[in-house]
């Protein structure tokens, strides 16, 4: 362990400040005791046993007093290992923030682990007022959040596989895209596993095809007849077995993976439904028009049930990245979206705002008005999300469901331009 000197922090609220530069194998640690100008540098193996032993040693050394830790993480094994210690406060550091801070003092771009650990220490010690303290989420919040995140990742994986499958079929078997059902659905996977190539489909009897469609939920006679006519009239892309064989094998492999993912997504969705039903605020988020079975749990996960986590609606608007950024240089001023943001939470609010237009009259009118003023559709939806966050914050703080009729009456009392085009609220 070696010591270096920096200025001390007068009357610090923590017994010590620590900067951690994490890595897969071992973490670099820079620690400064309150009132002491020396920085203690060390290395910590990343295995759970070493991290827990180190955290316990901090408790013994500082008598259970509070310790602030700055680290470029908001989730992962290290965070999970440290968040269980009540004496440790974790301040997640945005990598973009630390990169710019480092660049201010090392224009050459030089970087190694220990200087970064000292950098994280300096940020958490001197600029803690600009950082957000990580607040551990309650059990119900945490469960809903993780199930939402897991489902989203599996859905994205399925989308990637479907895109790959679509590209593959276009190369040797485009007819399957027209008569096999929408990619990603159970019928399309079963269709490809039963008839993976054009020749096999052409040899199938009409009665067999008709029975397949009927058994798999496609029962409209005109739809089935149209598909059968396309199959009868179709010509192959190629009859070369050196093309058809390998591509059919790849397509069926993709179809099996999509089938498996669909089953696992279904399992997660059933767990998510049960977890959300047990969430203390499920009545609030289910009351928002268009939230539905998936966006409502995502809203619950974004806000959580800790009413102290966000002091105002503005805190969430800034944190989520829904609030735009204003930049000024000389006589120029421009506004743009916030680039550094928690993407899943940002998507949650944006997607909810878009969906709400299908279920809420004033929401669609608001977007139309923004577009009429020259805004792009995506910007108009983000502006609506900004407005929804204010409404959500009020409901969340008061613990009351959203009441659309009550909101319409409020618009009418304030003579809002939206109210002129809305039916009178009861």
LINKAMO-V914825 format. One record per pair of residues at least 4 apart in sequence whose ideal C-beta (glycine too) atoms are under 7 Angstrom apart, sorted by sequence separation. I is the first residue (numbers start at 1). GAP is how many residues later the second one is. If there is no record, write none. Layout:
# LINKAMO-V914825
i: (I & I)
gap: (GAP & GAP)
This chain:
# LINKAMO-V914825
i: (23 & 32 & 48 & 49 & 50 & 51 & 52 & 53 & 54 & 55 & 56 & 57 & 58 & 75 & 77 & 78 & 79 & 93 & 95 & 96 & 97 & 98 & 99 & 100 & 102 & 103 & 106 & 113 & 114 & 115 & 116 & 117 & 118 & 119 & 120 & 121 & 122 & 123 & 124 & 127 & 137 & 138 & 139 & 140 & 141 & 142 & 143 & 144 & 145 & 146 & 147 & 148 & 149 & 150 & 151 & 152 & 153 & 154 & 155 & 156 & 157 & 158 & 159 & 160 & 161 & 162 & 163 & 164 & 165 & 166 & 167 & 169 & 170 & 175 & 176 & 181 & 184 & 186 & 187 & 188 & 189 & 190 & 191 & 192 & 196 & 198 & 199 & 204 & 206 & 207 & 208 & 209 & 210 & 211 & 212 & 220 & 221 & 222 & 223 & 224 & 225 & 226 & 227 & 228 & 229 & 230 & 240 & 241 & 243 & 244 & 245 & 246 & 247 & 248 & 249 & 250 & 251 & 252 & 253 & 254 & 255 & 256 & 257 & 258 & 259 & 260 & 261 & 262 & 263 & 264 & 265 & 266 & 267 & 268 & 269 & 270 & 271 & 272 & 273 & 274 & 275 & 281 & 282 & 283 & 291 & 292 & 294 & 295 & 296 & 297 & 298 & 299 & 311 & 313 & 314 & 315 & 316 & 328 & 342 & 343 & 344 & 345 & 346 & 347 & 348 & 349 & 350 & 351 & 352 & 356 & 361 & 362 & 363 & 364 & 365 & 366 & 367 & 368 & 369 & 371 & 375 & 376 & 377 & 378 & 379 & 380 & 381 & 382 & 383 & 384 & 385 & 387 & 388 & 389 & 390 & 391 & 392 & 393 & 394 & 403 & 404 & 405 & 406 & 407 & 408 & 409 & 410 & 415 & 418 & 22 & 45 & 59 & 62 & 73 & 74 & 93 & 111 & 137 & 169 & 183 & 195 & 204 & 213 & 214 & 218 & 238 & 277 & 286 & 291 & 304 & 310 & 317 & 318 & 328 & 341 & 370 & 375 & 395 & 411 & 21 & 44 & 73 & 82 & 181 & 182 & 195 & 218 & 238 & 276 & 285 & 310 & 317 & 357 & 371 & 395 & 20 & 21 & 32 & 44 & 71 & 83 & 124 & 169 & 181 & 326 & 327 & 356 & 357 & 395 & 411 & 412 & 31 & 82 & 137 & 169 & 180 & 291 & 375 & 411 & 20 & 30 & 31 & 58 & 102 & 195 & 326 & 371 & 44 & 181 & 286 & 325 & 357 & 370 & 18 & 19 & 30 & 79 & 166 & 180 & 213 & 285 & 288 & 324 & 325 & 391 & 18 & 29 & 180 & 324 & 18 & 29 & 69 & 324 & 325 & 367 & 370 & 412 & 29 & 210 & 285 & 324 & 367 & 408 & 16 & 17 & 28 & 29 & 176 & 285 & 323 & 16 & 176 & 391 & 409 & 16 & 26 & 27 & 102 & 166 & 321 & 367 & 408 & 16 & 26 & 74 & 101 & 165 & 194 & 210 & 282 & 366 & 15 & 26 & 27 & 69 & 71 & 73 & 209 & 281 & 14 & 26 & 67 & 69 & 273 & 276 & 321 & 405 & 25 & 66 & 67 & 68 & 69 & 70 & 71 & 72 & 98 & 162 & 276 & 279 & 320 & 363 & 366 & 405 & 12 & 24 & 65 & 67 & 69 & 71 & 98 & 101 & 162 & 206 & 209 & 320 & 23 & 64 & 66 & 68 & 70 & 72 & 175 & 173 & 276 & 281 & 322 & 98 & 173 & 272 & 280 & 320 & 321 & 59 & 72 & 158 & 190 & 320 & 8 & 51 & 55 & 93 & 322 & 354 & 8 & 59 & 353 & 8 & 52 & 187 & 320 & 7 & 51 & 55 & 93 & 186 & 187 & 201 & 6 & 187 & 350 & 353 & 5 & 350 & 353 & 356 & 5 & 6 & 48 & 55 & 91 & 352 & 3 & 4 & 350 & 353 & 3 & 349 & 352 & 3 & 91 & 181 & 198 & 1 & 2 & 349 & 1 & 91 & 349 & 1 & 91 & 92 & 91 & 302 & 89 & 90 & 360 & 337 & 16 & 302 & 362 & 15 & 197 & 179 & 18 & 20 & 22 & 71 & 299 & 362 & 15 & 22 & 70 & 298 & 15 & 16 & 17 & 18 & 19 & 20 & 22 & 70 & 179 & 197 & 14 & 15 & 178 & 179 & 196 & 366 & 14 & 70 & 83 & 299 & 365 & 14 & 70 & 69 & 175 & 196 & 22 & 68 & 175 & 196 & 295 & 362 & 365 & 295 & 175 & 192 & 193 & 68 & 74 & 192 & 295 & 322 & 362 & 291 & 361 & 193 & 174 & 192 & 322 & 323 & 173 & 322 & 172 & 290 & 172 & 189 & 290 & 289 & 322 & 290 & 189 & 290 & 317 & 189 & 289 & 290 & 172 & 289 & 172 & 317 & 41 & 316 & 184 & 172 & 171 & 186 & 313 & 313 & 316 & 39 & 168 & 313 & 312 & 39 & 168 & 169 & 168 & 28 & 28 & 165 & 168 & 30 & 28 & 29 & 30 & 28 & 32 & 165 & 23 & 164 & 165 & 307 & 30 & 21 & 32 & 161 & 303 & 21 & 21 & 161 & 162 & 20 & 161 & 19 & 19 & 21 & 19 & 20 & 158 & 19 & 19 & 18 & 158 & 17 & 157 & 158 & 19 & 17 & 154 & 158 & 17 & 154 & 155 & 154 & 284 & 284 & 151 & 154 & 287 & 288 & 287 & 289 & 9 & 9 & 151 & 284 & 150 & 151 & 283 & 147 & 151 & 147 & 148 & 147 & 147 & 144 & 143 & 144 & 144 & 140 & 140 & 140 & 148 & 148 & 144 & 148 & 144 & 145 & 144 & 141 & 141 & 141 & 140 & 137 & 138 & 138 & 135 & 135 & 152 & 149 & 96 & 94)
gap: (4 & 4 & 4 & 4 & 4 & 4 & 4 & 4 & 4 & 4 & 4 & 4 & 4 & 4 & 4 & 4 & 4 & 4 & 4 & 4 & 4 & 4 & 4 & 4 & 4 & 4 & 4 & 4 & 4 & 4 & 4 & 4 & 4 & 4 & 4 & 4 & 4 & 4 & 4 & 4 & 4 & 4 & 4 & 4 & 4 & 4 & 4 & 4 & 4 & 4 & 4 & 4 & 4 & 4 & 4 & 4 & 4 & 4 & 4 & 4 & 4 & 4 & 4 & 4 & 4 & 4 & 4 & 4 & 4 & 4 & 4 & 4 & 4 & 4 & 4 & 4 & 4 & 4 & 4 & 4 & 4 & 4 & 4 & 4 & 4 & 4 & 4 & 4 & 4 & 4 & 4 & 4 & 4 & 4 & 4 & 4 & 4 & 4 & 4 & 4 & 4 & 4 & 4 & 4 & 4 & 4 & 4 & 4 & 4 & 4 & 4 & 4 & 4 & 4 & 4 & 4 & 4 & 4 & 4 & 4 & 4 & 4 & 4 & 4 & 4 & 4 & 4 & 4 & 4 & 4 & 4 & 4 & 4 & 4 & 4 & 4 & 4 & 4 & 4 & 4 & 4 & 4 & 4 & 4 & 4 & 4 & 4 & 4 & 4 & 4 & 4 & 4 & 4 & 4 & 4 & 4 & 4 & 4 & 4 & 4 & 4 & 4 & 4 & 4 & 4 & 4 & 4 & 4 & 4 & 4 & 4 & 4 & 4 & 4 & 4 & 4 & 4 & 4 & 4 & 4 & 4 & 4 & 4 & 4 & 4 & 4 & 4 & 4 & 4 & 4 & 4 & 4 & 4 & 4 & 4 & 4 & 4 & 4 & 4 & 4 & 4 & 4 & 4 & 4 & 4 & 4 & 4 & 4 & 4 & 5 & 5 & 5 & 5 & 5 & 5 & 5 & 5 & 5 & 5 & 5 & 5 & 5 & 5 & 5 & 5 & 5 & 5 & 5 & 5 & 5 & 5 & 5 & 5 & 5 & 5 & 5 & 5 & 5 & 5 & 6 & 6 & 6 & 6 & 6 & 6 & 6 & 6 & 6 & 6 & 6 & 6 & 6 & 6 & 6 & 6 & 7 & 7 & 7 & 7 & 7 & 7 & 7 & 7 & 7 & 7 & 7 & 7 & 7 & 7 & 7 & 7 & 8 & 8 & 8 & 8 & 8 & 8 & 8 & 8 & 9 & 9 & 9 & 9 & 9 & 9 & 9 & 9 & 10 & 10 & 10 & 10 & 10 & 10 & 11 & 11 & 11 & 11 & 11 & 11 & 11 & 11 & 11 & 11 & 11 & 11 & 12 & 12 & 12 & 12 & 13 & 13 & 13 & 13 & 13 & 13 & 13 & 13 & 14 & 14 & 14 & 14 & 14 & 14 & 15 & 15 & 15 & 15 & 15 & 15 & 15 & 16 & 16 & 16 & 16 & 17 & 17 & 17 & 17 & 17 & 17 & 17 & 17 & 18 & 18 & 18 & 18 & 18 & 18 & 18 & 18 & 18 & 19 & 19 & 19 & 19 & 19 & 19 & 19 & 19 & 20 & 20 & 20 & 20 & 20 & 20 & 20 & 20 & 21 & 21 & 21 & 21 & 21 & 21 & 21 & 21 & 21 & 21 & 21 & 21 & 21 & 21 & 21 & 21 & 22 & 22 & 22 & 22 & 22 & 22 & 22 & 22 & 22 & 22 & 22 & 22 & 23 & 23 & 23 & 23 & 23 & 23 & 23 & 24 & 24 & 24 & 24 & 25 & 25 & 25 & 25 & 25 & 25 & 26 & 26 & 26 & 26 & 26 & 27 & 27 & 27 & 27 & 27 & 27 & 28 & 28 & 28 & 29 & 29 & 29 & 29 & 30 & 30 & 30 & 30 & 30 & 30 & 30 & 31 & 31 & 31 & 31 & 32 & 32 & 32 & 32 & 33 & 33 & 33 & 33 & 33 & 33 & 35 & 35 & 35 & 35 & 36 & 36 & 36 & 37 & 37 & 37 & 38 & 39 & 39 & 39 & 40 & 40 & 40 & 41 & 42 & 42 & 43 & 43 & 44 & 44 & 44 & 45 & 46 & 46 & 46 & 47 & 47 & 48 & 49 & 49 & 49 & 49 & 49 & 49 & 50 & 50 & 50 & 50 & 51 & 51 & 51 & 51 & 51 & 51 & 51 & 51 & 51 & 51 & 52 & 52 & 52 & 52 & 52 & 52 & 53 & 53 & 53 & 53 & 53 & 54 & 54 & 55 & 55 & 55 & 56 & 56 & 56 & 56 & 56 & 56 & 56 & 57 & 59 & 59 & 59 & 60 & 60 & 60 & 60 & 60 & 60 & 61 & 61 & 62 & 63 & 63 & 63 & 63 & 64 & 64 & 65 & 65 & 66 & 66 & 66 & 67 & 67 & 68 & 69 & 69 & 69 & 70 & 70 & 70 & 71 & 71 & 72 & 72 & 73 & 73 & 74 & 75 & 76 & 76 & 76 & 77 & 77 & 79 & 79 & 80 & 81 & 82 & 82 & 82 & 83 & 85 & 86 & 86 & 86 & 87 & 88 & 88 & 88 & 89 & 89 & 89 & 90 & 90 & 90 & 90 & 91 & 92 & 93 & 93 & 93 & 95 & 96 & 96 & 96 & 97 & 97 & 98 & 99 & 99 & 100 & 100 & 100 & 101 & 102 & 103 & 103 & 104 & 104 & 104 & 105 & 107 & 107 & 107 & 108 & 110 & 110 & 111 & 111 & 112 & 114 & 114 & 114 & 114 & 115 & 115 & 116 & 117 & 117 & 117 & 118 & 118 & 118 & 121 & 121 & 124 & 124 & 125 & 128 & 131 & 132 & 132 & 135 & 138 & 139 & 140 & 149 & 150 & 153 & 153 & 156 & 156 & 157 & 160 & 163 & 164 & 165 & 167 & 167 & 168 & 171 & 174 & 192 & 195 & 244 & 246)
